[in-house]
Amino acid sequence: MSDDNIDVRSQLKNHPKLLSALFGLLVLLSQSGAVAAGSHGGTFGP
């Protein structure tokens, strides 16, 4: 399994645009979860 980690690390090292795209996707997903959780605060009753 450590060979797989080395392969992923070398791929990301050789393709910095892929690394930045993955980081941006991670940030987008973390922010969208917070927005979805906070948007349900004002609805009461039927």
HTML snippet that shows the backbone in 3Dmol.js (N, CA, C, O; Angstrom):
<script src="https://3Dmol.org/build/3Dmol-min.js"></script>
<div id="view" style="width:600px;height:400px;position:relative"></div>
<script>
const pdb = `
ATOM      1  N   MET A   1       0.814  -1.190   0.000  1.00  0.00           N
ATOM      2  CA  MET A   1       0.000   0.000   0.000  1.00  0.00           C
ATOM      3  C   MET A   1       0.858   1.253   0.000  1.00  0.00           C
ATOM      4  O   MET A   1       0.434   2.290  -0.510  1.00  0.00           O
ATOM      5  N   SER A   2       2.043   1.178   0.557  1.00  0.00           N
ATOM      6  CA  SER A   2       2.909   2.350   0.550  1.00  0.00           C
ATOM      7  C   SER A   2       3.376   2.675  -0.867  1.00  0.00           C
ATOM      8  O   SER A   2       3.697   3.825  -1.165  1.00  0.00           O
ATOM      9  N   ASP A   3       3.415   1.662  -1.746  1.00  0.00           N
ATOM     10  CA  ASP A   3       3.760   1.927  -3.139  1.00  0.00           C
ATOM     11  C   ASP A   3       2.690   2.771  -3.810  1.00  0.00           C
ATOM     12  O   ASP A   3       2.999   3.624  -4.642  1.00  0.00           O
ATOM     13  N   ASP A   4       1.421   2.536  -3.449  1.00  0.00           N
ATOM     14  CA  ASP A   4       0.338   3.349  -3.998  1.00  0.00           C
ATOM     15  C   ASP A   4       0.461   4.795  -3.548  1.00  0.00           C
ATOM     16  O   ASP A   4       0.216   5.709  -4.335  1.00  0.00           O
ATOM     17  N   ASN A   5       0.839   5.017  -2.284  1.00  0.00           N
ATOM     18  CA  ASN A   5       1.008   6.370  -1.779  1.00  0.00           C
ATOM     19  C   ASN A   5       2.144   7.080  -2.501  1.00  0.00           C
ATOM     20  O   ASN A   5       2.050   8.273  -2.793  1.00  0.00           O
ATOM     21  N   ILE A   6       3.209   6.354  -2.787  1.00  0.00           N
ATOM     22  CA  ILE A   6       4.335   6.944  -3.505  1.00  0.00           C
ATOM     23  C   ILE A   6       3.912   7.304  -4.929  1.00  0.00           C
ATOM     24  O   ILE A   6       4.319   8.342  -5.451  1.00  0.00           O
ATOM     25  N   ASP A   7       3.093   6.448  -5.563  1.00  0.00           N
ATOM     26  CA  ASP A   7       2.623   6.738  -6.915  1.00  0.00           C
ATOM     27  C   ASP A   7       1.735   7.979  -6.938  1.00  0.00           C
ATOM     28  O   ASP A   7       1.870   8.820  -7.827  1.00  0.00           O
ATOM     29  N   VAL A   8       0.836   8.099  -5.975  1.00  0.00           N
ATOM     30  CA  VAL A   8      -0.038   9.270  -5.912  1.00  0.00           C
ATOM     31  C   VAL A   8       0.784  10.520  -5.638  1.00  0.00           C
ATOM     32  O   VAL A   8       0.558  11.563  -6.252  1.00  0.00           O
ATOM     33  N   ARG A   9       1.724  10.419  -4.731  1.00  0.00           N
ATOM     34  CA  ARG A   9       2.566  11.563  -4.401  1.00  0.00           C
ATOM     35  C   ARG A   9       3.376  12.015  -5.616  1.00  0.00           C
ATOM     36  O   ARG A   9       3.514  13.214  -5.857  1.00  0.00           O
ATOM     37  N   SER A  10       3.908  11.068  -6.375  1.00  0.00           N
ATOM     38  CA  SER A  10       4.705  11.435  -7.544  1.00  0.00           C
ATOM     39  C   SER A  10       3.821  12.026  -8.644  1.00  0.00           C
ATOM     40  O   SER A  10       4.239  12.942  -9.353  1.00  0.00           O
ATOM     41  N   GLN A  11       2.605  11.505  -8.785  1.00  0.00           N
ATOM     42  CA  GLN A  11       1.687  12.070  -9.779  1.00  0.00           C
ATOM     43  C   GLN A  11       1.335  13.514  -9.425  1.00  0.00           C
ATOM     44  O   GLN A  11       1.328  14.383 -10.298  1.00  0.00           O
ATOM     45  N   LEU A  12       1.047  13.770  -8.163  1.00  0.00           N
ATOM     46  CA  LEU A  12       0.709  15.129  -7.750  1.00  0.00           C
ATOM     47  C   LEU A  12       1.924  16.058  -7.838  1.00  0.00           C
ATOM     48  O   LEU A  12       1.788  17.248  -8.122  1.00  0.00           O
ATOM     49  N   LYS A  13       3.094  15.508  -7.594  1.00  0.00           N
ATOM     50  CA  LYS A  13       4.305  16.322  -7.702  1.00  0.00           C
ATOM     51  C   LYS A  13       4.571  16.701  -9.153  1.00  0.00           C
ATOM     52  O   LYS A  13       5.046  17.802  -9.432  1.00  0.00           O
ATOM     53  N   ASN A  14       4.267  15.794 -10.073  1.00  0.00           N
ATOM     54  CA  ASN A  14       4.505  16.057 -11.486  1.00  0.00           C
ATOM     55  C   ASN A  14       3.394  16.883 -12.133  1.00  0.00           C
ATOM     56  O   ASN A  14       3.601  17.443 -13.209  1.00  0.00           O
ATOM     57  N   HIS A  15       2.223  16.971 -11.507  1.00  0.00           N
ATOM     58  CA  HIS A  15       1.097  17.711 -12.064  1.00  0.00           C
ATOM     59  C   HIS A  15       0.541  18.677 -11.020  1.00  0.00           C
ATOM     60  O   HIS A  15      -0.455  18.368 -10.367  1.00  0.00           O
ATOM     61  N   PRO A  16       1.169  19.842 -10.855  1.00  0.00           N
ATOM     62  CA  PRO A  16       0.721  20.767  -9.809  1.00  0.00           C
ATOM     63  C   PRO A  16      -0.677  21.349 -10.078  1.00  0.00           C
ATOM     64  O   PRO A  16      -1.360  21.751  -9.136  1.00  0.00           O
ATOM     65  N   LYS A  17      -1.106  21.399 -11.328  1.00  0.00           N
ATOM     66  CA  LYS A  17      -2.461  21.887 -11.609  1.00  0.00           C
ATOM     67  C   LYS A  17      -3.511  20.923 -11.075  1.00  0.00           C
ATOM     68  O   LYS A  17      -4.569  21.351 -10.614  1.00  0.00           O
ATOM     69  N   LEU A  18      -3.229  19.638 -11.131  1.00  0.00           N
ATOM     70  CA  LEU A  18      -4.137  18.647 -10.568  1.00  0.00           C
ATOM     71  C   LEU A  18      -4.219  18.799  -9.049  1.00  0.00           C
ATOM     72  O   LEU A  18      -5.295  18.680  -8.462  1.00  0.00           O
ATOM     73  N   LEU A  19      -3.087  19.059  -8.427  1.00  0.00           N
ATOM     74  CA  LEU A  19      -3.068  19.266  -6.982  1.00  0.00           C
ATOM     75  C   LEU A  19      -3.898  20.486  -6.603  1.00  0.00           C
ATOM     76  O   LEU A  19      -4.660  20.435  -5.638  1.00  0.00           O
ATOM     77  N   SER A  20      -3.765  21.574  -7.339  1.00  0.00           N
ATOM     78  CA  SER A  20      -4.545  22.769  -7.023  1.00  0.00           C
ATOM     79  C   SER A  20      -6.027  22.554  -7.310  1.00  0.00           C
ATOM     80  O   SER A  20      -6.867  23.094  -6.590  1.00  0.00           O
ATOM     81  N   ALA A  21      -6.371  21.785  -8.336  1.00  0.00           N
ATOM     82  CA  ALA A  21      -7.778  21.490  -8.619  1.00  0.00           C
ATOM     83  C   ALA A  21      -8.385  20.632  -7.507  1.00  0.00           C
ATOM     84  O   ALA A  21      -9.522  20.871  -7.101  1.00  0.00           O
ATOM     85  N   LEU A  22      -7.654  19.651  -7.017  1.00  0.00           N
ATOM     86  CA  LEU A  22      -8.144  18.831  -5.914  1.00  0.00           C
ATOM     87  C   LEU A  22      -8.309  19.650  -4.639  1.00  0.00           C
ATOM     88  O   LEU A  22      -9.265  19.451  -3.889  1.00  0.00           O
ATOM     89  N   PHE A  23      -7.389  20.560  -4.396  1.00  0.00           N
ATOM     90  CA  PHE A  23      -7.497  21.419  -3.220  1.00  0.00           C
ATOM     91  C   PHE A  23      -8.711  22.337  -3.338  1.00  0.00           C
ATOM     92  O   PHE A  23      -9.447  22.523  -2.369  1.00  0.00           O
ATOM     93  N   GLY A  24      -8.922  22.912  -4.522  1.00  0.00           N
ATOM     94  CA  GLY A  24     -10.090  23.767  -4.733  1.00  0.00           C
ATOM     95  C   GLY A  24     -11.394  23.013  -4.571  1.00  0.00           C
ATOM     96  O   GLY A  24     -12.353  23.543  -4.009  1.00  0.00           O
ATOM     97  N   LEU A  25     -11.439  21.786  -5.054  1.00  0.00           N
ATOM     98  CA  LEU A  25     -12.630  20.954  -4.893  1.00  0.00           C
ATOM     99  C   LEU A  25     -12.885  20.637  -3.420  1.00  0.00           C
ATOM    100  O   LEU A  25     -14.034  20.628  -2.979  1.00  0.00           O
ATOM    101  N   LEU A  26     -11.838  20.380  -2.670  1.00  0.00           N
ATOM    102  CA  LEU A  26     -11.968  20.127  -1.243  1.00  0.00           C
ATOM    103  C   LEU A  26     -12.526  21.344  -0.512  1.00  0.00           C
ATOM    104  O   LEU A  26     -13.400  21.209   0.345  1.00  0.00           O
ATOM    105  N   VAL A  27     -12.025  22.527  -0.846  1.00  0.00           N
ATOM    106  CA  VAL A  27     -12.522  23.750  -0.219  1.00  0.00           C
ATOM    107  C   VAL A  27     -13.973  23.997  -0.603  1.00  0.00           C
ATOM    108  O   VAL A  27     -14.782  24.372   0.247  1.00  0.00           O
ATOM    109  N   LEU A  28     -14.314  23.791  -1.872  1.00  0.00           N
ATOM    110  CA  LEU A  28     -15.689  23.991  -2.330  1.00  0.00           C
ATOM    111  C   LEU A  28     -16.653  23.061  -1.612  1.00  0.00           C
ATOM    112  O   LEU A  28     -17.726  23.489  -1.185  1.00  0.00           O
ATOM    113  N   LEU A  29     -16.286  21.802  -1.476  1.00  0.00           N
ATOM    114  CA  LEU A  29     -17.152  20.846  -0.792  1.00  0.00           C
ATOM    115  C   LEU A  29     -17.304  21.170   0.692  1.00  0.00           C
ATOM    116  O   LEU A  29     -18.389  21.007   1.251  1.00  0.00           O
ATOM    117  N   SER A  30     -16.252  21.618   1.324  1.00  0.00           N
ATOM    118  CA  SER A  30     -16.356  21.944   2.747  1.00  0.00           C
ATOM    119  C   SER A  30     -17.217  23.178   2.966  1.00  0.00           C
ATOM    120  O   SER A  30     -17.954  23.245   3.950  1.00  0.00           O
ATOM    121  N   GLN A  31     -17.140  24.155   2.069  1.00  0.00           N
ATOM    122  CA  GLN A  31     -17.967  25.355   2.194  1.00  0.00           C
ATOM    123  C   GLN A  31     -19.425  25.069   1.865  1.00  0.00           C
ATOM    124  O   GLN A  31     -20.314  25.620   2.513  1.00  0.00           O
ATOM    125  N   SER A  32     -19.692  24.229   0.882  1.00  0.00           N
ATOM    126  CA  SER A  32     -21.073  23.950   0.506  1.00  0.00           C
ATOM    127  C   SER A  32     -21.794  23.166   1.600  1.00  0.00           C
ATOM    128  O   SER A  32     -23.006  23.314   1.756  1.00  0.00           O
ATOM    129  N   GLY A  33     -21.095  22.355   2.344  1.00  0.00           N
ATOM    130  CA  GLY A  33     -21.704  21.653   3.462  1.00  0.00           C
ATOM    131  C   GLY A  33     -22.127  22.612   4.559  1.00  0.00           C
ATOM    132  O   GLY A  33     -23.185  22.435   5.162  1.00  0.00           O
ATOM    133  N   ALA A  34     -21.319  23.618   4.821  1.00  0.00           N
ATOM    134  CA  ALA A  34     -21.664  24.608   5.842  1.00  0.00           C
ATOM    135  C   ALA A  34     -22.853  25.454   5.400  1.00  0.00           C
ATOM    136  O   ALA A  34     -23.702  25.803   6.221  1.00  0.00           O
ATOM    137  N   VAL A  35     -22.922  25.785   4.127  1.00  0.00           N
ATOM    138  CA  VAL A  35     -24.044  26.571   3.612  1.00  0.00           C
ATOM    139  C   VAL A  35     -25.336  25.758   3.668  1.00  0.00           C
ATOM    140  O   VAL A  35     -26.380  26.286   4.050  1.00  0.00           O
ATOM    141  N   ALA A  36     -25.278  24.504   3.299  1.00  0.00           N
ATOM    142  CA  ALA A  36     -26.464  23.654   3.325  1.00  0.00           C
ATOM    143  C   ALA A  36     -26.962  23.446   4.754  1.00  0.00           C
ATOM    144  O   ALA A  36     -28.169  23.357   4.982  1.00  0.00           O
ATOM    145  N   ALA A  37     -26.056  23.369   5.704  1.00  0.00           N
ATOM    146  CA  ALA A  37     -26.462  23.167   7.090  1.00  0.00           C
ATOM    147  C   ALA A  37     -27.054  24.441   7.686  1.00  0.00           C
ATOM    148  O   ALA A  37     -27.930  24.368   8.548  1.00  0.00           O
ATOM    149  N   GLY A  38     -26.592  25.598   7.244  1.00  0.00           N
ATOM    150  CA  GLY A  38     -27.062  26.849   7.820  1.00  0.00           C
ATOM    151  C   GLY A  38     -28.296  27.420   7.160  1.00  0.00           C
ATOM    152  O   GLY A  38     -28.857  28.388   7.674  1.00  0.00           O
ATOM    153  N   SER A  39     -28.743  26.875   6.059  1.00  0.00           N
ATOM    154  CA  SER A  39     -29.859  27.476   5.339  1.00  0.00           C
ATOM    155  C   SER A  39     -31.224  27.043   5.853  1.00  0.00           C
ATOM    156  O   SER A  39     -32.244  27.495   5.332  1.00  0.00           O
ATOM    157  N   HIS A  40     -31.267  26.195   6.843  1.00  0.00           N
ATOM    158  CA  HIS A  40     -32.546  25.673   7.328  1.00  0.00           C
ATOM    159  C   HIS A  40     -32.945  26.304   8.663  1.00  0.00           C
ATOM    160  O   HIS A  40     -33.752  25.727   9.392  1.00  0.00           O
ATOM    161  N   GLY A  41     -32.407  27.455   8.991  1.00  0.00           N
ATOM    162  CA  GLY A  41     -32.642  28.013  10.307  1.00  0.00           C
ATOM    163  C   GLY A  41     -33.932  28.763  10.494  1.00  0.00           C
ATOM    164  O   GLY A  41     -34.326  28.955  11.644  1.00  0.00           O
ATOM    165  N   GLY A  42     -34.641  29.214   9.444  1.00  0.00           N
ATOM    166  CA  GLY A  42     -35.771  30.100   9.644  1.00  0.00           C
ATOM    167  C   GLY A  42     -37.124  29.562   9.284  1.00  0.00           C
ATOM    168  O   GLY A  42     -38.057  30.357   9.178  1.00  0.00           O
ATOM    169  N   THR A  43     -37.308  28.283   9.088  1.00  0.00           N
ATOM    170  CA  THR A  43     -38.595  27.747   8.706  1.00  0.00           C
ATOM    171  C   THR A  43     -39.251  27.062   9.909  1.00  0.00           C
ATOM    172  O   THR A  43     -38.732  26.080  10.440  1.00  0.00           O
ATOM    173  N   PHE A  44     -40.386  27.593  10.322  1.00  0.00           N
ATOM    174  CA  PHE A  44     -41.117  27.014  11.455  1.00  0.00           C
ATOM    175  C   PHE A  44     -42.550  26.751  11.046  1.00  0.00           C
ATOM    176  O   PHE A  44     -43.147  27.557  10.332  1.00  0.00           O
ATOM    177  N   GLY A  45     -43.097  25.666  11.474  1.00  0.00           N
ATOM    178  CA  GLY A  45     -44.497  25.344  11.182  1.00  0.00           C
ATOM    179  C   GLY A  45     -44.697  24.743   9.818  1.00  0.00           C
ATOM    180  O   GLY A  45     -43.746  24.532   9.065  1.00  0.00           O
ATOM    181  N   PRO A  46     -45.976  24.465   9.503  1.00  0.00           N
ATOM    182  CA  PRO A  46     -46.270  23.830   8.207  1.00  0.00           C
ATOM    183  C   PRO A  46     -46.254  24.798   7.044  1.00  0.00           C
ATOM    184  O   PRO A  46     -46.484  24.397   5.903  1.00  0.00           O
TER     185      PRO A  46
END
`;
const viewer = $3Dmol.createViewer("view");
viewer.addModel(pdb, "pdb");
viewer.setStyle({}, {cartoon: {color: "spectrum"}});
viewer.zoomTo();
viewer.render();
</script>
